[in-house]
Amino acid sequence: MFKKRNLIDDLVDYFKKNLKKGYTKESLRWALTNQGYSKFEVEKAMKRADIELAESAPILKTKPQIKYEVITDTEPEKKEGWF
């Protein structure tokens, strides 16, 4: 009837939620390994979270345009002194 969630699913949700809050991947890895989670589980969850977040990211339809502008300054601007 109900699907039992496993540890990796919980860690994936943890990563997704905290990455959206602005935490770095490295700080989340460090926190989870210090709490006793294995590095293998943490890395597996991080990869799955990256894939799921990439799938939900919007697709950019327009490419950014790079514009070049040549600035020529023939005479430096004169500044007035303090006195």
N, CA, C and O atoms as a Maestro MAE file, in Angstrom:
{
 s_m_m2io_version
 :::
 2.0.0
}

f_m_ct {
 s_m_title
 :::
 protein
 m_atom[332] {
  # First column is atom index #
  i_m_mmod_type
  r_m_x_coord
  r_m_y_coord
  r_m_z_coord
  i_m_residue_number
  s_m_chain_name
  s_m_pdb_residue_name
  s_m_pdb_atom_name
  i_m_atomic_number
  :::
  1 25 0.821 -1.182 0.000 1 A "MET " " N  " 7
  2 3 0.000 0.000 0.000 1 A "MET " " CA " 6
  3 2 0.870 1.253 0.000 1 A "MET " " C  " 6
  4 15 0.789 2.058 -0.929 1 A "MET " " O  " 8
  5 25 1.694 1.430 1.019 2 A "PHE " " N  " 7
  6 3 2.583 2.573 1.078 2 A "PHE " " CA " 6
  7 2 3.987 2.119 0.755 2 A "PHE " " C  " 6
  8 15 4.422 1.051 1.186 2 A "PHE " " O  " 8
  9 25 4.686 2.925 0.003 3 A "LYS " " N  " 7
  10 3 6.065 2.606 -0.333 3 A "LYS " " CA " 6
  11 2 6.966 3.037 0.825 3 A "LYS " " C  " 6
  12 15 6.909 4.182 1.273 3 A "LYS " " O  " 8
  13 25 7.769 2.138 1.288 4 A "LYS " " N  " 7
  14 3 8.677 2.445 2.379 4 A "LYS " " CA " 6
  15 2 9.863 3.237 1.834 4 A "LYS " " C  " 6
  16 15 10.525 2.818 0.885 4 A "LYS " " O  " 8
  17 25 10.112 4.368 2.442 5 A "ARG " " N  " 7
  18 3 11.235 5.205 2.005 5 A "ARG " " CA " 6
  19 2 12.520 4.650 2.607 5 A "ARG " " C  " 6
  20 15 12.551 4.225 3.762 5 A "ARG " " O  " 8
  21 25 13.551 4.663 1.823 6 A "ASN " " N  " 7
  22 3 14.826 4.206 2.346 6 A "ASN " " CA " 6
  23 2 15.705 5.401 2.713 6 A "ASN " " C  " 6
  24 15 15.314 6.555 2.533 6 A "ASN " " O  " 8
  25 25 16.869 5.113 3.218 7 A "LEU " " N  " 7
  26 3 17.773 6.146 3.708 7 A "LEU " " CA " 6
  27 2 18.238 7.068 2.588 7 A "LEU " " C  " 6
  28 15 18.329 8.280 2.785 7 A "LEU " " O  " 8
  29 25 18.531 6.514 1.419 8 A "ILE " " N  " 7
  30 3 19.025 7.323 0.308 8 A "ILE " " CA " 6
  31 2 17.971 8.340 -0.129 8 A "ILE " " C  " 6
  32 15 18.305 9.487 -0.427 8 A "ILE " " O  " 8
  33 25 16.705 7.929 -0.169 9 A "ASP " " N  " 7
  34 3 15.633 8.865 -0.529 9 A "ASP " " CA " 6
  35 2 15.550 10.023 0.459 9 A "ASP " " C  " 6
  36 15 15.354 11.174 0.068 9 A "ASP " " O  " 8
  37 25 15.699 9.708 1.737 10 A "ASP " " N  " 7
  38 3 15.673 10.759 2.755 10 A "ASP " " CA " 6
  39 2 16.859 11.710 2.596 10 A "ASP " " C  " 6
  40 15 16.710 12.923 2.741 10 A "ASP " " O  " 8
  41 25 18.030 11.159 2.299 11 A "LEU " " N  " 7
  42 3 19.211 12.005 2.111 11 A "LEU " " CA " 6
  43 2 19.092 12.871 0.852 11 A "LEU " " C  " 6
  44 15 19.540 14.017 0.838 11 A "LEU " " O  " 8
  45 25 18.486 12.315 -0.204 12 A "VAL " " N  " 7
  46 3 18.273 13.088 -1.428 12 A "VAL " " CA " 6
  47 2 17.367 14.279 -1.135 12 A "VAL " " C  " 6
  48 15 17.648 15.394 -1.573 12 A "VAL " " O  " 8
  49 25 16.299 14.055 -0.409 13 A "ASP " " N  " 7
  50 3 15.400 15.146 -0.030 13 A "ASP " " CA " 6
  51 2 16.128 16.178 0.829 13 A "ASP " " C  " 6
  52 15 15.931 17.382 0.664 13 A "ASP " " O  " 8
  53 25 16.968 15.702 1.745 14 A "TYR " " N  " 7
  54 3 17.753 16.598 2.606 14 A "TYR " " CA " 6
  55 2 18.666 17.482 1.760 14 A "TYR " " C  " 6
  56 15 18.730 18.693 1.974 14 A "TYR " " O  " 8
  57 25 19.372 16.884 0.801 15 A "PHE " " N  " 7
  58 3 20.263 17.653 -0.059 15 A "PHE " " CA " 6
  59 2 19.498 18.680 -0.886 15 A "PHE " " C  " 6
  60 15 19.892 19.844 -0.951 15 A "PHE " " O  " 8
  61 25 18.421 18.259 -1.508 16 A "LYS " " N  " 7
  62 3 17.655 19.165 -2.371 16 A "LYS " " CA " 6
  63 2 17.114 20.353 -1.574 16 A "LYS " " C  " 6
  64 15 17.191 21.497 -2.022 16 A "LYS " " O  " 8
  65 25 16.570 20.071 -0.396 17 A "LYS " " N  " 7
  66 3 15.985 21.133 0.421 17 A "LYS " " CA " 6
  67 2 17.059 22.131 0.872 17 A "LYS " " C  " 6
  68 15 16.842 23.342 0.820 17 A "LYS " " O  " 8
  69 25 18.212 21.626 1.313 18 A "ASN " " N  " 7
  70 3 19.245 22.504 1.847 18 A "ASN " " CA " 6
  71 2 20.059 23.194 0.765 18 A "ASN " " C  " 6
  72 15 20.578 24.286 0.999 18 A "ASN " " O  " 8
  73 25 20.187 22.590 -0.415 19 A "LEU " " N  " 7
  74 3 20.839 23.285 -1.520 19 A "LEU " " CA " 6
  75 2 19.997 24.467 -1.973 19 A "LEU " " C  " 6
  76 15 20.541 25.510 -2.338 19 A "LEU " " O  " 8
  77 25 18.675 24.317 -1.955 20 A "LYS " " N  " 7
  78 3 17.792 25.426 -2.310 20 A "LYS " " CA " 6
  79 2 17.872 26.551 -1.284 20 A "LYS " " C  " 6
  80 15 17.648 27.715 -1.616 20 A "LYS " " O  " 8
  81 25 18.194 26.202 -0.032 21 A "LYS " " N  " 7
  82 3 18.346 27.215 1.005 21 A "LYS " " CA " 6
  83 2 19.658 27.983 0.872 21 A "LYS " " C  " 6
  84 15 19.807 29.066 1.438 21 A "LYS " " O  " 8
  85 25 20.612 27.421 0.121 22 A "GLY " " N  " 7
  86 3 21.873 28.124 -0.100 22 A "GLY " " CA " 6
  87 2 23.091 27.486 0.523 22 A "GLY " " C  " 6
  88 15 24.183 28.050 0.439 22 A "GLY " " O  " 8
  89 25 22.945 26.321 1.150 23 A "TYR " " N  " 7
  90 3 24.101 25.642 1.723 23 A "TYR " " CA " 6
  91 2 24.952 25.045 0.608 23 A "TYR " " C  " 6
  92 15 24.440 24.698 -0.456 23 A "TYR " " O  " 8
  93 25 26.239 24.929 0.855 24 A "THR " " N  " 7
  94 3 27.127 24.341 -0.144 24 A "THR " " CA " 6
  95 2 27.107 22.819 -0.023 24 A "THR " " C  " 6
  96 15 26.777 22.266 1.026 24 A "THR " " O  " 8
  97 25 27.468 22.158 -1.123 25 A "LYS " " N  " 7
  98 3 27.512 20.694 -1.117 25 A "LYS " " CA " 6
  99 2 28.529 20.186 -0.102 25 A "LYS " " C  " 6
  100 15 28.291 19.206 0.604 25 A "LYS " " O  " 8
  101 25 29.661 20.868 -0.046 26 A "GLU " " N  " 7
  102 3 30.727 20.429 0.856 26 A "GLU " " CA " 6
  103 2 30.295 20.519 2.324 26 A "GLU " " C  " 6
  104 15 30.610 19.632 3.117 26 A "GLU " " O  " 8
  105 25 29.577 21.581 2.683 27 A "SER " " N  " 7
  106 3 29.134 21.710 4.073 27 A "SER " " CA " 6
  107 2 28.092 20.644 4.416 27 A "SER " " C  " 6
  108 15 28.065 20.142 5.539 27 A "SER " " O  " 8
  109 25 27.238 20.299 3.455 28 A "LEU " " N  " 7
  110 3 26.246 19.254 3.699 28 A "LEU " " CA " 6
  111 2 26.912 17.884 3.819 28 A "LEU " " C  " 6
  112 15 26.529 17.078 4.667 28 A "LEU " " O  " 8
  113 25 27.910 17.622 2.969 29 A "ARG " " N  " 7
  114 3 28.651 16.350 3.066 29 A "ARG " " CA " 6
  115 2 29.308 16.230 4.434 29 A "ARG " " C  " 6
  116 15 29.221 15.194 5.093 29 A "ARG " " O  " 8
  117 25 29.964 17.303 4.847 30 A "TRP " " N  " 7
  118 3 30.683 17.306 6.110 30 A "TRP " " CA " 6
  119 2 29.727 17.069 7.276 30 A "TRP " " C  " 6
  120 15 30.024 16.286 8.178 30 A "TRP " " O  " 8
  121 25 28.579 17.748 7.253 31 A "ALA " " N  " 7
  122 3 27.603 17.603 8.335 31 A "ALA " " CA " 6
  123 2 27.081 16.175 8.421 31 A "ALA " " C  " 6
  124 15 26.952 15.626 9.515 31 A "ALA " " O  " 8
  125 25 26.781 15.572 7.278 32 A "LEU " " N  " 7
  126 3 26.222 14.217 7.300 32 A "LEU " " CA " 6
  127 2 27.256 13.170 7.713 32 A "LEU " " C  " 6
  128 15 26.926 12.236 8.444 32 A "LEU " " O  " 8
  129 25 28.489 13.311 7.260 33 A "THR " " N  " 7
  130 3 29.510 12.332 7.662 33 A "THR " " CA " 6
  131 2 29.838 12.480 9.145 33 A "THR " " C  " 6
  132 15 30.162 11.491 9.802 33 A "THR " " O  " 8
  133 25 29.762 13.692 9.681 34 A "ASN " " N  " 7
  134 3 29.990 13.872 11.115 34 A "ASN " " CA " 6
  135 2 28.831 13.336 11.947 34 A "ASN " " C  " 6
  136 15 29.006 13.053 13.132 34 A "ASN " " O  " 8
  137 25 27.659 13.193 11.353 35 A "GLN " " N  " 7
  138 3 26.514 12.630 12.061 35 A "GLN " " CA " 6
  139 2 26.484 11.101 11.985 35 A "GLN " " C  " 6
  140 15 25.609 10.467 12.575 35 A "GLN " " O  " 8
  141 25 27.438 10.509 11.258 36 A "GLY " " N  " 7
  142 3 27.549 9.058 11.251 36 A "GLY " " CA " 6
  143 2 27.126 8.382 9.961 36 A "GLY " " C  " 6
  144 15 27.171 7.154 9.885 36 A "GLY " " O  " 8
  145 25 26.719 9.125 8.947 37 A "TYR " " N  " 7
  146 3 26.354 8.517 7.669 37 A "TYR " " CA " 6
  147 2 27.626 8.139 6.924 37 A "TYR " " C  " 6
  148 15 28.641 8.828 7.033 37 A "TYR " " O  " 8
  149 25 27.576 7.046 6.166 38 A "SER " " N  " 7
  150 3 28.761 6.610 5.436 38 A "SER " " CA " 6
  151 2 28.990 7.517 4.223 38 A "SER " " C  " 6
  152 15 28.052 8.087 3.666 38 A "SER " " O  " 8
  153 25 30.247 7.633 3.837 39 A "LYS " " N  " 7
  154 3 30.581 8.480 2.690 39 A "LYS " " CA " 6
  155 2 29.938 7.952 1.414 39 A "LYS " " C  " 6
  156 15 29.559 8.731 0.539 39 A "LYS " " O  " 8
  157 25 29.815 6.648 1.306 40 A "PHE " " N  " 7
  158 3 29.191 6.043 0.129 40 A "PHE " " CA " 6
  159 2 27.733 6.468 0.012 40 A "PHE " " C  " 6
  160 15 27.282 6.851 -1.067 40 A "PHE " " O  " 8
  161 25 26.991 6.401 1.119 41 A "GLU " " N  " 7
  162 3 25.588 6.804 1.102 41 A "GLU " " CA " 6
  163 2 25.440 8.285 0.782 41 A "GLU " " C  " 6
  164 15 24.558 8.677 0.017 41 A "GLU " " O  " 8
  165 25 26.300 9.096 1.366 42 A "VAL " " N  " 7
  166 3 26.234 10.543 1.147 42 A "VAL " " CA " 6
  167 2 26.521 10.875 -0.312 42 A "VAL " " C  " 6
  168 15 25.815 11.685 -0.912 42 A "VAL " " O  " 8
  169 25 27.555 10.252 -0.889 43 A "GLU " " N  " 7
  170 3 27.904 10.525 -2.284 43 A "GLU " " CA " 6
  171 2 26.815 10.042 -3.242 43 A "GLU " " C  " 6
  172 15 26.499 10.716 -4.222 43 A "GLU " " O  " 8
  173 25 26.252 8.884 -2.957 44 A "LYS " " N  " 7
  174 3 25.182 8.348 -3.808 44 A "LYS " " CA " 6
  175 2 23.967 9.276 -3.775 44 A "LYS " " C  " 6
  176 15 23.368 9.552 -4.815 44 A "LYS " " O  " 8
  177 25 23.609 9.752 -2.598 45 A "ALA " " N  " 7
  178 3 22.470 10.669 -2.466 45 A "ALA " " CA " 6
  179 2 22.763 12.003 -3.145 45 A "ALA " " C  " 6
  180 15 21.876 12.598 -3.757 45 A "ALA " " O  " 8
  181 25 23.999 12.470 -3.039 46 A "MET " " N  " 7
  182 3 24.374 13.749 -3.666 46 A "MET " " CA " 6
  183 2 24.261 13.649 -5.186 46 A "MET " " C  " 6
  184 15 23.762 14.574 -5.827 46 A "MET " " O  " 8
  185 25 24.713 12.548 -5.767 47 A "LYS " " N  " 7
  186 3 24.618 12.379 -7.218 47 A "LYS " " CA " 6
  187 2 23.164 12.328 -7.673 47 A "LYS " " C  " 6
  188 15 22.807 12.929 -8.685 47 A "LYS " " O  " 8
  189 25 22.331 11.615 -6.930 48 A "ARG " " N  " 7
  190 3 20.910 11.538 -7.286 48 A "ARG " " CA " 6
  191 2 20.229 12.891 -7.148 48 A "ARG " " C  " 6
  192 15 19.388 13.253 -7.971 48 A "ARG " " O  " 8
  193 25 20.590 13.642 -6.108 49 A "ALA " " N  " 7
  194 3 20.004 14.973 -5.914 49 A "ALA " " CA " 6
  195 2 20.413 15.902 -7.051 49 A "ALA " " C  " 6
  196 15 19.600 16.689 -7.535 49 A "ALA " " O  " 8
  197 25 21.682 15.814 -7.481 50 A "ASP " " N  " 7
  198 3 22.148 16.634 -8.613 50 A "ASP " " CA " 6
  199 2 21.364 16.313 -9.878 50 A "ASP " " C  " 6
  200 15 20.971 17.217 -10.615 50 A "ASP " " O  " 8
  201 25 21.138 15.036 -10.128 51 A "ILE " " N  " 7
  202 3 20.399 14.632 -11.328 51 A "ILE " " CA " 6
  203 2 18.956 15.127 -11.271 51 A "ILE " " C  " 6
  204 15 18.439 15.647 -12.260 51 A "ILE " " O  " 8
  205 25 18.308 14.969 -10.123 52 A "GLU " " N  " 7
  206 3 16.920 15.396 -9.993 52 A "GLU " " CA " 6
  207 2 16.780 16.910 -10.090 52 A "GLU " " C  " 6
  208 15 15.819 17.407 -10.678 52 A "GLU " " O  " 8
  209 25 17.735 17.650 -9.516 53 A "LEU " " N  " 7
  210 3 17.687 19.109 -9.614 53 A "LEU " " CA " 6
  211 2 17.962 19.577 -11.045 53 A "LEU " " C  " 6
  212 15 17.386 20.566 -11.497 53 A "LEU " " O  " 8
  213 25 18.837 18.871 -11.752 54 A "ALA " " N  " 7
  214 3 19.136 19.240 -13.135 54 A "ALA " " CA " 6
  215 2 17.930 18.977 -14.042 54 A "ALA " " C  " 6
  216 15 17.688 19.727 -14.988 54 A "ALA " " O  " 8
  217 25 17.188 17.930 -13.757 55 A "GLU " " N  " 7
  218 3 16.011 17.631 -14.573 55 A "GLU " " CA " 6
  219 2 14.913 18.671 -14.380 55 A "GLU " " C  " 6
  220 15 14.155 18.952 -15.309 55 A "GLU " " O  " 8
  221 25 14.824 19.239 -13.190 56 A "SER " " N  " 7
  222 3 13.770 20.218 -12.926 56 A "SER " " CA " 6
  223 2 14.189 21.652 -13.245 56 A "SER " " C  " 6
  224 15 13.380 22.571 -13.120 56 A "SER " " O  " 8
  225 25 15.444 21.853 -13.657 57 A "ALA " " N  " 7
  226 3 15.923 23.201 -13.978 57 A "ALA " " CA " 6
  227 2 15.301 23.668 -15.288 57 A "ALA " " C  " 6
  228 15 15.089 22.863 -16.195 57 A "ALA " " O  " 8
  229 25 15.006 24.962 -15.395 58 A "PRO " " N  " 7
  230 3 14.416 25.461 -16.645 58 A "PRO " " CA " 6
  231 2 15.437 25.434 -17.781 58 A "PRO " " C  " 6
  232 15 16.636 25.604 -17.560 58 A "PRO " " O  " 8
  233 25 14.949 25.220 -18.981 59 A "ILE " " N  " 7
  234 3 15.807 25.183 -20.163 59 A "ILE " " CA " 6
  235 2 15.845 26.581 -20.768 59 A "ILE " " C  " 6
  236 15 14.804 27.168 -21.061 59 A "ILE " " O  " 8
  237 25 17.036 27.100 -20.948 60 A "LEU " " N  " 7
  238 3 17.189 28.429 -21.535 60 A "LEU " " CA " 6
  239 2 17.028 28.325 -23.046 60 A "LEU " " C  " 6
  240 15 17.700 27.525 -23.697 60 A "LEU " " O  " 8
  241 25 16.140 29.133 -23.592 61 A "LYS " " N  " 7
  242 3 15.881 29.071 -25.020 61 A "LYS " " CA " 6
  243 2 16.725 30.055 -25.808 61 A "LYS " " C  " 6
  244 15 16.953 29.857 -27.001 61 A "LYS " " O  " 8
  245 25 17.187 31.103 -25.165 62 A "THR " " N  " 7
  246 3 18.016 32.078 -25.867 62 A "THR " " CA " 6
  247 2 19.427 32.013 -25.318 62 A "THR " " C  " 6
  248 15 19.649 31.806 -24.124 62 A "THR " " O  " 8
  249 25 20.361 32.193 -26.212 63 A "LYS " " N  " 7
  250 3 21.751 32.199 -25.802 63 A "LYS " " CA " 6
  251 2 22.151 33.629 -25.474 63 A "LYS " " C  " 6
  252 15 21.685 34.563 -26.126 63 A "LYS " " O  " 8
  253 25 22.993 33.813 -24.490 64 A "PRO " " N  " 7
  254 3 23.431 35.176 -24.182 64 A "PRO " " CA " 6
  255 2 24.302 35.717 -25.315 64 A "PRO " " C  " 6
  256 15 25.069 34.981 -25.937 64 A "PRO " " O  " 8
  257 25 24.169 36.994 -25.561 65 A "GLN " " N  " 7
  258 3 24.955 37.627 -26.619 65 A "GLN " " CA " 6
  259 2 26.081 38.420 -25.986 65 A "GLN " " C  " 6
  260 15 25.884 39.172 -25.031 65 A "GLN " " O  " 8
  261 25 27.255 38.234 -26.539 66 A "ILE " " N  " 7
  262 3 28.420 38.960 -26.056 66 A "ILE " " CA " 6
  263 2 28.628 40.155 -26.976 66 A "ILE " " C  " 6
  264 15 28.774 40.003 -28.189 66 A "ILE " " O  " 8
  265 25 28.640 41.332 -26.388 67 A "LYS " " N  " 7
  266 3 28.829 42.548 -27.175 67 A "LYS " " CA " 6
  267 2 30.182 43.142 -26.822 67 A "LYS " " C  " 6
  268 15 30.580 43.201 -25.659 67 A "LYS " " O  " 8
  269 25 30.865 43.576 -27.854 68 A "TYR " " N  " 7
  270 3 32.161 44.201 -27.670 68 A "TYR " " CA " 6
  271 2 32.025 45.689 -27.949 68 A "TYR " " C  " 6
  272 15 31.368 46.100 -28.905 68 A "TYR " " O  " 8
  273 25 32.658 46.488 -27.100 69 A "GLU " " N  " 7
  274 3 32.624 47.926 -27.287 69 A "GLU " " CA " 6
  275 2 34.039 48.451 -27.071 69 A "GLU " " C  " 6
  276 15 34.672 48.183 -26.050 69 A "GLU " " O  " 8
  277 25 34.509 49.195 -28.041 70 A "VAL " " N  " 7
  278 3 35.847 49.764 -27.944 70 A "VAL " " CA " 6
  279 2 35.724 51.162 -27.345 70 A "VAL " " C  " 6
  280 15 35.009 52.018 -27.866 70 A "VAL " " O  " 8
  281 25 36.421 51.370 -26.260 71 A "ILE " " N  " 7
  282 3 36.396 52.671 -25.596 71 A "ILE " " CA " 6
  283 2 37.737 53.332 -25.821 71 A "ILE " " C  " 6
  284 15 38.784 52.801 -25.449 71 A "ILE " " O  " 8
  285 25 37.690 54.489 -26.430 72 A "THR " " N  " 7
  286 3 38.919 55.245 -26.657 72 A "THR " " CA " 6
  287 2 38.873 56.493 -25.800 72 A "THR " " C  " 6
  288 15 37.917 57.266 -25.854 72 A "THR " " O  " 8
  289 25 39.882 56.676 -25.033 73 A "ASP " " N  " 7
  290 3 39.981 57.832 -24.160 73 A "ASP " " CA " 6
  291 2 41.257 58.568 -24.558 73 A "ASP " " C  " 6
  292 15 42.360 58.186 -24.164 73 A "ASP " " O  " 8
  293 25 41.088 59.616 -25.335 74 A "THR " " N  " 7
  294 3 42.253 60.318 -25.868 74 A "THR " " CA " 6
  295 2 42.856 61.265 -24.850 74 A "THR " " C  " 6
  296 15 44.077 61.417 -24.808 74 A "THR " " O  " 8
  297 25 42.053 61.894 -24.044 75 A "GLU " " N  " 7
  298 3 42.564 62.856 -23.083 75 A "GLU " " CA " 6
  299 2 41.997 62.523 -21.704 75 A "GLU " " C  " 6
  300 15 40.782 62.418 -21.539 75 A "GLU " " O  " 8
  301 25 42.884 62.358 -20.709 76 A "PRO " " N  " 7
  302 3 42.380 62.020 -19.386 76 A "PRO " " CA " 6
  303 2 41.543 63.163 -18.802 76 A "PRO " " C  " 6
  304 15 41.772 64.337 -19.091 76 A "PRO " " O  " 8
  305 25 40.601 62.794 -17.999 77 A "GLU " " N  " 7
  306 3 39.707 63.773 -17.391 77 A "GLU " " CA " 6
  307 2 40.455 64.545 -16.310 77 A "GLU " " C  " 6
  308 15 41.151 63.947 -15.489 77 A "GLU " " O  " 8
  309 25 40.314 65.888 -16.306 78 A "LYS " " N  " 7
  310 3 40.980 66.719 -15.314 78 A "LYS " " CA " 6
  311 2 40.138 66.756 -14.049 78 A "LYS " " C  " 6
  312 15 38.931 66.998 -14.090 78 A "LYS " " O  " 8
  313 25 40.799 66.511 -12.924 79 A "LYS " " N  " 7
  314 3 40.107 66.518 -11.640 79 A "LYS " " CA " 6
  315 2 40.541 67.747 -10.854 79 A "LYS " " C  " 6
  316 15 41.697 68.169 -10.906 79 A "LYS " " O  " 8
  317 25 39.597 68.302 -10.136 80 A "GLU " " N  " 7
  318 3 39.913 69.456 -9.315 80 A "GLU " " CA " 6
  319 2 40.501 68.975 -7.996 80 A "GLU " " C  " 6
  320 15 40.143 67.905 -7.503 80 A "GLU " " O  " 8
  321 25 41.412 69.774 -7.420 81 A "GLY " " N  " 7
  322 3 42.046 69.409 -6.162 81 A "GLY " " CA " 6
  323 2 41.138 69.644 -4.966 81 A "GLY " " C  " 6
  324 15 40.039 70.184 -5.100 81 A "GLY " " O  " 8
  325 25 41.590 69.250 -3.844 82 A "TRP " " N  " 7
  326 3 40.828 69.376 -2.607 82 A "TRP " " CA " 6
  327 2 40.846 70.809 -2.077 82 A "TRP " " C  " 6
  328 15 39.937 71.227 -1.360 82 A "TRP " " O  " 8
  329 25 41.873 71.543 -2.432 83 A "PHE " " N  " 7
  330 3 42.046 72.879 -1.852 83 A "PHE " " CA " 6
  331 2 41.481 73.941 -2.709 83 A "PHE " " C  " 6
  332 15 41.548 75.118 -2.357 83 A "PHE " " O  " 8
  :::
 }
 m_bond[331] {
  # First column is bond index #
  i_m_from
  i_m_to
  i_m_order
  :::
  1 1 2 1
  2 2 3 1
  3 3 4 2
  4 3 5 1
  5 5 6 1
  6 6 7 1
  7 7 8 2
  8 7 9 1
  9 9 10 1
  10 10 11 1
  11 11 12 2
  12 11 13 1
  13 13 14 1
  14 14 15 1
  15 15 16 2
  16 15 17 1
  17 17 18 1
  18 18 19 1
  19 19 20 2
  20 19 21 1
  21 21 22 1
  22 22 23 1
  23 23 24 2
  24 23 25 1
  25 25 26 1
  26 26 27 1
  27 27 28 2
  28 27 29 1
  29 29 30 1
  30 30 31 1
  31 31 32 2
  32 31 33 1
  33 33 34 1
  34 34 35 1
  35 35 36 2
  36 35 37 1
  37 37 38 1
  38 38 39 1
  39 39 40 2
  40 39 41 1
  41 41 42 1
  42 42 43 1
  43 43 44 2
  44 43 45 1
  45 45 46 1
  46 46 47 1
  47 47 48 2
  48 47 49 1
  49 49 50 1
  50 50 51 1
  51 51 52 2
  52 51 53 1
  53 53 54 1
  54 54 55 1
  55 55 56 2
  56 55 57 1
  57 57 58 1
  58 58 59 1
  59 59 60 2
  60 59 61 1
  61 61 62 1
  62 62 63 1
  63 63 64 2
  64 63 65 1
  65 65 66 1
  66 66 67 1
  67 67 68 2
  68 67 69 1
  69 69 70 1
  70 70 71 1
  71 71 72 2
  72 71 73 1
  73 73 74 1
  74 74 75 1
  75 75 76 2
  76 75 77 1
  77 77 78 1
  78 78 79 1
  79 79 80 2
  80 79 81 1
  81 81 82 1
  82 82 83 1
  83 83 84 2
  84 83 85 1
  85 85 86 1
  86 86 87 1
  87 87 88 2
  88 87 89 1
  89 89 90 1
  90 90 91 1
  91 91 92 2
  92 91 93 1
  93 93 94 1
  94 94 95 1
  95 95 96 2
  96 95 97 1
  97 97 98 1
  98 98 99 1
  99 99 100 2
  100 99 101 1
  101 101 102 1
  102 102 103 1
  103 103 104 2
  104 103 105 1
  105 105 106 1
  106 106 107 1
  107 107 108 2
  108 107 109 1
  109 109 110 1
  110 110 111 1
  111 111 112 2
  112 111 113 1
  113 113 114 1
  114 114 115 1
  115 115 116 2
  116 115 117 1
  117 117 118 1
  118 118 119 1
  119 119 120 2
  120 119 121 1
  121 121 122 1
  122 122 123 1
  123 123 124 2
  124 123 125 1
  125 125 126 1
  126 126 127 1
  127 127 128 2
  128 127 129 1
  129 129 130 1
  130 130 131 1
  131 131 132 2
  132 131 133 1
  133 133 134 1
  134 134 135 1
  135 135 136 2
  136 135 137 1
  137 137 138 1
  138 138 139 1
  139 139 140 2
  140 139 141 1
  141 141 142 1
  142 142 143 1
  143 143 144 2
  144 143 145 1
  145 145 146 1
  146 146 147 1
  147 147 148 2
  148 147 149 1
  149 149 150 1
  150 150 151 1
  151 151 152 2
  152 151 153 1
  153 153 154 1
  154 154 155 1
  155 155 156 2
  156 155 157 1
  157 157 158 1
  158 158 159 1
  159 159 160 2
  160 159 161 1
  161 161 162 1
  162 162 163 1
  163 163 164 2
  164 163 165 1
  165 165 166 1
  166 166 167 1
  167 167 168 2
  168 167 169 1
  169 169 170 1
  170 170 171 1
  171 171 172 2
  172 171 173 1
  173 173 174 1
  174 174 175 1
  175 175 176 2
  176 175 177 1
  177 177 178 1
  178 178 179 1
  179 179 180 2
  180 179 181 1
  181 181 182 1
  182 182 183 1
  183 183 184 2
  184 183 185 1
  185 185 186 1
  186 186 187 1
  187 187 188 2
  188 187 189 1
  189 189 190 1
  190 190 191 1
  191 191 192 2
  192 191 193 1
  193 193 194 1
  194 194 195 1
  195 195 196 2
  196 195 197 1
  197 197 198 1
  198 198 199 1
  199 199 200 2
  200 199 201 1
  201 201 202 1
  202 202 203 1
  203 203 204 2
  204 203 205 1
  205 205 206 1
  206 206 207 1
  207 207 208 2
  208 207 209 1
  209 209 210 1
  210 210 211 1
  211 211 212 2
  212 211 213 1
  213 213 214 1
  214 214 215 1
  215 215 216 2
  216 215 217 1
  217 217 218 1
  218 218 219 1
  219 219 220 2
  220 219 221 1
  221 221 222 1
  222 222 223 1
  223 223 224 2
  224 223 225 1
  225 225 226 1
  226 226 227 1
  227 227 228 2
  228 227 229 1
  229 229 230 1
  230 230 231 1
  231 231 232 2
  232 231 233 1
  233 233 234 1
  234 234 235 1
  235 235 236 2
  236 235 237 1
  237 237 238 1
  238 238 239 1
  239 239 240 2
  240 239 241 1
  241 241 242 1
  242 242 243 1
  243 243 244 2
  244 243 245 1
  245 245 246 1
  246 246 247 1
  247 247 248 2
  248 247 249 1
  249 249 250 1
  250 250 251 1
  251 251 252 2
  252 251 253 1
  253 253 254 1
  254 254 255 1
  255 255 256 2
  256 255 257 1
  257 257 258 1
  258 258 259 1
  259 259 260 2
  260 259 261 1
  261 261 262 1
  262 262 263 1
  263 263 264 2
  264 263 265 1
  265 265 266 1
  266 266 267 1
  267 267 268 2
  268 267 269 1
  269 269 270 1
  270 270 271 1
  271 271 272 2
  272 271 273 1
  273 273 274 1
  274 274 275 1
  275 275 276 2
  276 275 277 1
  277 277 278 1
  278 278 279 1
  279 279 280 2
  280 279 281 1
  281 281 282 1
  282 282 283 1
  283 283 284 2
  284 283 285 1
  285 285 286 1
  286 286 287 1
  287 287 288 2
  288 287 289 1
  289 289 290 1
  290 290 291 1
  291 291 292 2
  292 291 293 1
  293 293 294 1
  294 294 295 1
  295 295 296 2
  296 295 297 1
  297 297 298 1
  298 298 299 1
  299 299 300 2
  300 299 301 1
  301 301 302 1
  302 302 303 1
  303 303 304 2
  304 303 305 1
  305 305 306 1
  306 306 307 1
  307 307 308 2
  308 307 309 1
  309 309 310 1
  310 310 311 1
  311 311 312 2
  312 311 313 1
  313 313 314 1
  314 314 315 1
  315 315 316 2
  316 315 317 1
  317 317 318 1
  318 318 319 1
  319 319 320 2
  320 319 321 1
  321 321 322 1
  322 322 323 1
  323 323 324 2
  324 323 325 1
  325 325 326 1
  326 326 327 1
  327 327 328 2
  328 327 329 1
  329 329 330 1
  330 330 331 1
  331 331 332 2
  :::
 }
}
